[in-house]
């Protein structure tokens, strides 16, 4: 009976350890995405995506949790290929991604890519538009410059060290 109990304890402990590891591995910084219907989006998010699509039919909606923040994405066909836009629940644009042909890349970008990837590499290109807000302020006599994403995350705090006397 004790050998059987030890085996049950060992298996049970291993299961608990495995579940704990999975919970740790899927921490708050992980992204989780799921396809949703237009009716699942907050009104402001849906209106923003429709405005960005400018009359194009939105073919896919997704809800994504990124760094603990829920974002909403819509996809549609644009003039150069598929377009994806990501907005907050309040309808603020976070990022826009347009799949483009490598031939429409700026010459300097295409030259740099060819140098890195090689002239025979098959390329897939996206044009990204991301939104950030830069805020400057003085705190405790020092000037700071902080960039924020539309969902309120700070992305760097630069203090210039100058006193504001």
Secondary structure as UniProt FT lines:
FT   HELIX           2..25
FT   TURN            28..29
FT   STRAND          32..36
FT   HELIX           38..40
FT   HELIX           43..53
FT   TURN            54..55
FT   STRAND          58..66
FT   TURN            67..68
FT   STRAND          69..77
FT   STRAND          82..88
FT   TURN            89..90
FT   STRAND          93..100
FT   HELIX           102..104
FT   HELIX           107..117
FT   TURN            119..120
FT   STRAND          125..130
FT   STRAND          132..139
FT   TURN            140..141
FT   STRAND          142..149
FT   TURN            150..151
FT   STRAND          154..163
//
